[in-house]
Amino acid sequence: MLSCSDQLAFAPPGVISEQQQLLLKQHMAYLAEHSIFYQRMAREHGLDLHDVRCYDDLTALPFTTKADLEQWGDEFLCIEERQIADICLTSGTTGLPVAFMQSRDDLERLAFNEYLAFSTAGLTADDRVLIAAAIDRCFMAGMAYFLGLKKIGATVIRGGSSSVAVVAQLIERFRPSALVGVPTLFLALAEILHKKGIDPCQCGVKRLVCIGEPVLDQSLNLSVLGERLKEKWQAEVHGTYASTEMAATFVDCSYGCGGHLPPELMLVEIVNEQGQRVAPGEVGEVVATPLQVTGMPLLRFKTGDVATLYTDPCECGRNSWRVGPVLGRKNQMLKYRGTTVYPPAIFAVLQELAEVQAFYIEVRDDYALSDQIRVVVGSRCPDLTAHHVEELLAARIRVKPEVVIRDVDAVRSQTLQEDKRKPVTFFDYRTS
């Protein structure tokens, strides 16, 4: 049975820690009894899962990786076949999609998670919310948003993300007070509405809940993309961070100080290249231990996402930990003539240019110490030159890759793929 309270994040840190410790003990006992994978892992490493009783004890355990899920997927299942209520697939951004089997309790947990997330973003039963994200094809996100909004009591408009024109029509007709979707989709929506003579600011949208792309920079200020969204819609911009494996969402409150962790549903560590925890405020890989999952529970799952953990109290009154904007994926780190950079840093520079409507990166092997990077930009402005974009990149992030200017529709035909729930903006052709 799900153990939860929508007020735990506001409790004193000691109370949060005590509750998480209790939930972690229950989690470890459940794995010890039901998980073939973790039973085998414990035997191979000479461990007793019951010995893990608090957050710091987790460091004695090995990590779980995406490769483990791909190779041993069936061994993670902890319920009988007839108890499976839903099957979700990961997005497959960095490999084959992994199937996650969810129990009815897991679906309740998922609904509660999104209830917490949307409540943190300020949504209430009085809101009319348009979900501009995939709710089909076995993706978790759209379904989770629907379940959470239903729990809040809000009115839901299931617009999906396959047609920007259709979503724009839904905004015109039903005037939602909040949108949930990918930030670049919101920019495209604003563009379509402007072409129809409609000011997005007059459409009644008060909040933009942004998924899939960061809208804060590393200093926890709105990024250029976030500022453009705020300007075009005159709405509050909330960033989120989530994944199918975690089955949990980190969302920014109105103070925008990083995504609040739902303390009763998740434990998070940030680790360096050696797998050691780093101090709060330092950059590293996000490692997640989802709590209260019964179908396919995980332990110390390495997400591959690079971000920062903040443990100080937030001005909103919550004492739950927060995760800063994702700087990139660990396996997408680029090496360029002695400098390392993640694709989102390049994208942030491109988003400074109003003349740029679409973009993606191609990367290939060059030599051992550098990658060959090509930035493909879609623009309708005849005055925008590749040289100008290259110089701007060099000035902002000390990286000057090759830039190619192409027709917007040609670029979007590459990035908007039917089998993906968000634009594909990184194409990795490296062989190693």
N, C-alpha and C positions, 0 to 999 in steps of 0.2 A: 504494500500500500504506500502511495506517495506521501512522504513527509515534507510539508512545506508551509511557509508563512510568507505572505507578501510584505511583511514588516522586518524580516531578518536582516536585510541590508542596512536598516536604520539602527540595529542593535549595537551596543558597545562592542569593540573588537574582540574582547574576551569571550563574549557570548557567541559571537559568530564562530570563533575558533573552536569553542566547546561543541557547538552543534555540528560543525564540519568534522570534528574528530569522531563523534558518534556515528555520523553517516559514513565516514571512511571505514570504520571497523565493520559496519554492516556490509559495505561494498566488498571488503576483503573476504569476509565470511561467505558471501554469496559466490564470489569467484572460486574460492577453495572448494565449494560444494558442487558447483554447476559447470565451471568452465574447463573444458578439456585442454584448451591451449594454455591457460595459466597454471593448471595443475602440472602439465608437462614442463613448462618454463620453470616452475618452482623446484621440481625434481632435478632438472638439469643444472640448476645453479645452487643446489643445496639450501634452498630457502623454505621458510614456513610463512605462508601468506598471512596467517593469523598474527605474526609478529609485527606487522605494519599497523600501528595504532594511532599515528599522528602524521602531520604533514611532513615533518623532517625525516620520518622513517622511510618515506618514498625513495629517498636517494640511494637506498640499498638495493633497489630493484632495477632490472634492465628496462630499456625503453621498448615500446611497441611501435612498429613502423608500418607504413603503407605496404611495404613488401610482405610483411607478416600477414596482413589482411588479404592480399592477393593470393598468397600461397596457402594459407591455412584457414581461409574464410569459414569453413564449416565447423572448425574447432572452436570458434568464438561463440557459436550459438549456444545459449543457455536455457532455451525453452523447447518444448516439444513442437512438432510441426503444426499440430492443431491449435496451438496457442499463438501462432503468428497472425497478427491482425493487419500488418501492412509491410510492404517491401519497398524500400527506398534505394536509389542508386546515387552514388557520388557523381560529381560533375565530370570526372575523368580529365580534369585540366592537365594533370601531370602523369597520366597513365591510364590503365584500364579502369572503367567504373567498377566500384566495389558495391556489392549488394548488402544492405543492412536490413535485418529482419526486426520488426518492432512488435512488441506485445501491446495489448490494450492499455496496460499501465504505462508503457512508454509513450503512447499517444496522449494520455492524460498529462504526463510529464512535459511533453512537447507543447501542449496547449498552455500549461502553466508557465513554461519558459517564455513563450511569446507574450503571454499576459504580462509578465514582469517587464519584458523588453519594451512593449508598447506603452505600458504605464510609465516607465522611466522616461520615455520620450514625450510624455504629457498627453497621450491619447485617452479618451474616456468614452462612455456609452453615448455621449452626445455627438461623437464624430461619425462622419461618413467617409470611409477609407477605400481608395482605389488601389487594388493590388496589381501593379504592373510588372508581375514576375510570373514565371512558368508555374502553373499549378497542376501540370500533367507530366507525362513521360517519367513517372516514378521519382521525380525530384522531391526532396523534402521541403524546400523553402516555401513555395506557394501554399502548400497544404498547412504547414506550420503557422504561417501568417493568418490564414483563414481561421484555424482553430483558436489561436490566441485572441484575435479580434472578436470572435464569437463569444469567448469567455469574458471579455471586457463588456460586451453588449453593444459594440459599435455596429453600424450598418456597413456591409462589405460589398464592394463592386469588384468582381473577379475579371479584371480586364485582360490579364496576361501580358506578354511582351512580344508576341509574334508580329504585331502590326502597330506601328506608331500612330498611323492614321486612325485606327479604330480606338486606341486609347485616348487620342485627342478628342474624338467625337464623344466618348464617354465623359470626359471632363466637361465639355460644353453642355451636355445634356443633364448630367446629374450633380455637377458642381461639388465634388468631394472636398472635404476640409483637410484631407491628408493624402499623400501619395506614398506608396512603398515601391521602390524599384532601383534600378541602376542609375547613378547620377548622369551619365552621358545620355541615357534615354530621356531624362528630364530636360536636358538641354535641347535634344531633338524635338521634344514635345513643344517647348517654348518657341522654337523656330517655326514649326508648323502652325501654331496658333497665331503667331505674328503675321504669317503669310495670308491667313484668313481674316486679318484685320482685328484679331482678338488679343487684348493685352493679358498675358498670363497672370499679372498681378490682380486682375479683376475677376478671376475665376473662382475665388473663394478658398483657395488652397492656403492653409496656415502652417502646415508642417510637411517637410520632405524627409522621409525615413530612407536613407541611402544604403544600398546593399552592394556588395561585390567590388566596390572601388572606394578608396579612402577619400574623405573630404576634410580631414585635418592634416596639417603638416607635423613634422617631428617636434615642433615647439607647442603643439596642441592648440594652434590657431587654425582658423579656417584656411584651407589651401586655396589656390587660385580657382580651382574647380568649385570648391565650396562657396567662395565669394561670388562667383558668377551665378551660381544657383540662387543664392540669397538675393542678389540684385534683380535677376529676371523674374523671380516668383514672389519676392518680398515675403518670404516665409522662413520659419526656423528650419535650420538644416541639422539633421541628426545622423551621425555616422554609426555604422554597425560592423560587427565582425562575427562571423559564424561559420560553421562547417557541418556537413552531415555527420562526420565522425563524432563531433562533440555533442551534437543534438542540443546545442545551447547557443544563445546569442548574447553578445556584449553590445550594449547600446549607449550612446552618449545621452546624458541628461541635458537640460537647457544650459548648463554651465560649460558644456563642451570640453571636459577635462579627460577624455578617454572613455572607452566603453565599460560600463559597470558589469562586473562579473556577478551572475546569480549565485550567491554563496552556498545555497542549499543544493545546487545542481552541478557544481564544478569546482575542481581544484586546479590551479594553474601554476606552472613553473616556467621560468625563462632560463635557458641554458646556453653556454658557449659552445664552441667547436669541440671541446673536449668532453662535453656532456655535463659540465659542472654548472651549478646554479650561479647566476650573476646577481649582483645587488639590485634592488629596486631602482628604476631610472636608467639602467643600462640596457643596451640592445642585445637581443639574443633570440633563439628559436623558441617558439611557444610549444610547451608540452602540456597536454591536457589529460586530466583524469575525471571523466564525467561520472557523477554520482547518481544513484537511484535509477540506473538503467537495468532492465531485466532481460531484454532480448539478446543483445550483443554488447555487453559491457566491456569497457576498455580500461587499461591501466598505463599511465605514463605514455600516452600516444604522442609521438613527434609529428606535429602538424606540417612542418616544413615552412611555416610562416615566421617571418622575422618582425619582432615588435618589442615593446617595452612594457614593463609592469610597474604600476603605481600603487602604493599601499597606504598613502596618507588619506585622511578623510576628505570628502568632497564638500564643496559649499552647499550642495543640495541637501546635506544632512545624512547621506549614506556613508557608511564606513566600509562598504564592500570594496574589494580591490578593483582596479581598473586596468585595462589593456589599451595601450596607445595605438595609434594607427599602424596598420601593417605596412612596413617599408618595402616588402617584396617577399618572394618565395626563395628559400635558401638555394634551391637548384636552378634558379633563374638569375643568380648573381652574375654580373658581367665583369670581365677583366679587360681593361682598355689602357694599355701603355702605362702600367703602374698604378692605375686608379681602379677601384671597384665601385660599381654602381648597380642599382636595381632598376628594372624597367619603370616602376612608378615615378622615379625621380625624373626620368626623361619625359614621361607623360605629363608630369606637372608643369614642365617648361612649355610643352606644346599647348597646354590648356591656357597659357597666358595669351596666346594669339587668337584673337577673334576670327582671323581668316582661316583658321584650321577647324574643319568640321569632322574629320576622322583621321585615324592613324593606326599604325602597327609597327612592330619591330621584327626584323629578321636577324638572326645571329648565326654565324658559322665559325668554324675553326680557322684561325689565322696561324699563329704559332704559339708556343707553350705559354708565353706570358701575356697574350692579348687575344681578344676575340675580334672577329670582323663583324661590325654592327652596321646595319642599314635601317634607317628610319624612313618609313613610307608615310607620307602625309597626303591627306585628301583635302583639296581646297578649290574653291570657285573663284578665288581672287587672282587675277592675272598678274598683279604686282608682287605677289609673294614669291620669293626666290629661295632655292635650296641654300644658297650662301647665307642669306639672312637667318634662316633657321639654324644652320650650323654654327654661326657666330653666337647666337643667343644661347645655344646649348653649351658652348665652350665657356661663355661668360658665367652661366648659372651653376654648372656642375662639373666644370673642368674636363669635360668629355666632348670631343668633336667628331662624331660618327658621320658616315655618308648619309645625306638626306636626299630623298627623291620625292618630287611633287607629282601627284597623279590626280585624276578626276575623283571627286568625292564618291560617286556611285561605284567606281571600280574598287576603291578601298573598302567601302562598306560591304561589297560582295564577298570580300575576304574575311572580314571581321564578324559579320552577322551570319552565323551558321545555324541551320535549323535544329541540329542536334545538341546545341549548346544553349545554356540558359542565360549567358551573358556574353558580350562581345569578346572575341578571341583577338587579343592584341599583341601576343608574343608567339613567335614561331622560331623554335630552337632546332637548328640543323647541325648542331655540333655533334661530333661522333664520339666524344669522350666526356 
